[in-house]
Amino acid sequence: MLPEEVGDFDAAYQQALKLASETLSLEALQDTLSSWRRIAQMTQADPAGHRRMLARAKEAQRTGQLPDDAVDWNQFRTELGV
């Protein structure tokens, strides 16, 4: 995980712990940890690529505009053959 993501992880973890204590179910906690595990694996495989992805997502959120090379979800699924 990137240092700049630690706060997001901590917030998600604390929220999942709170939900677990309220519902007496570990499902939300397990889902949260599983999601962050995938993020950590992607980051470990290509830290620079992960940073670029975060920067592009932040820019898209800021401007409301998708990157020029963005692919529509349906087109992406077609390209994957799904």
BELJO-V94452 format. One record per residue. N is the residue number from 1. RES is the residue in one letter. PSI is psi in radians with two decimals (999 if undefined). D_CENTER is the distance of its C-alpha to the mean C-alpha in Angstrom with 1 decimal. Layout:
N,RES,PSI,D_CENTER ; N,RES,PSI,D_CENTER
//
This chain:
1,M,2.48,10.8 ; 2,L,2.57,12.0 ; 3,P,-0.62,14.4 ; 4,E,-0.14,12.9 ; 5,E,-0.11,9.8 ; 6,V,-0.74,12.3 ; 7,G,-0.70,13.1 ; 8,D,-0.72,9.8 ; 9,F,-0.83,9.9 ; 10,D,-0.74,13.5 ; 11,A,-0.77,13.3 ; 12,A,-0.70,11.0 ; 13,Y,-0.79,13.4 ; 14,Q,-0.70,16.4 ; 15,Q,-0.73,15.6 ; 16,A,-0.69,15.3 ; 17,L,-0.74,18.5 ; 18,K,-0.80,20.2 ; 19,L,-0.70,19.5 ; 20,A,-0.71,20.8 ; 21,S,-0.53,23.9 ; 22,E,-0.63,24.6 ; 23,T,-0.19,24.2 ; 24,L,0.62,25.4 ; 25,S,2.43,22.7 ; 26,L,0.08,20.1 ; 27,E,-0.86,18.0 ; 28,A,-0.68,15.4 ; 29,L,-0.77,15.3 ; 30,Q,-0.72,15.1 ; 31,D,-0.75,12.2 ; 32,T,-0.83,10.3 ; 33,L,-0.65,11.5 ; 34,S,-0.76,10.9 ; 35,S,-0.82,7.2 ; 36,W,-0.49,7.3 ; 37,R,-0.76,10.0 ; 38,R,-0.72,8.4 ; 39,I,-0.75,6.1 ; 40,A,-0.69,9.7 ; 41,Q,-0.75,11.5 ; 42,M,-0.72,10.0 ; 43,T,-0.75,10.6 ; 44,Q,-0.65,14.0 ; 45,A,-0.62,14.9 ; 46,D,1.39,14.5 ; 47,P,-0.72,13.8 ; 48,A,-0.71,15.4 ; 49,G,-0.68,13.5 ; 50,H,-0.72,10.1 ; 51,R,-0.72,11.8 ; 52,R,-0.74,13.2 ; 53,M,-0.77,10.1 ; 54,L,-0.72,9.0 ; 55,A,-0.73,12.7 ; 56,R,-0.71,13.0 ; 57,A,-0.73,10.3 ; 58,K,-0.73,12.1 ; 59,E,-0.73,15.4 ; 60,A,-0.68,14.8 ; 61,Q,-0.69,14.1 ; 62,R,-0.76,17.1 ; 63,T,-0.37,19.4 ; 64,G,0.12,18.4 ; 65,Q,2.36,19.1 ; 66,L,2.65,17.2 ; 67,P,2.68,17.9 ; 68,D,-0.57,21.2 ; 69,D,0.26,20.0 ; 70,A,2.56,17.4 ; 71,V,2.31,18.1 ; 72,D,2.52,18.6 ; 73,W,-0.80,16.8 ; 74,N,-0.69,20.3 ; 75,Q,-0.72,21.3 ; 76,F,-0.80,18.4 ; 77,R,-0.71,19.3 ; 78,T,-0.75,22.9 ; 79,E,-0.57,22.2 ; 80,L,-0.23,20.6 ; 81,G,0.52,23.6 ; 82,V,999,21.9
//
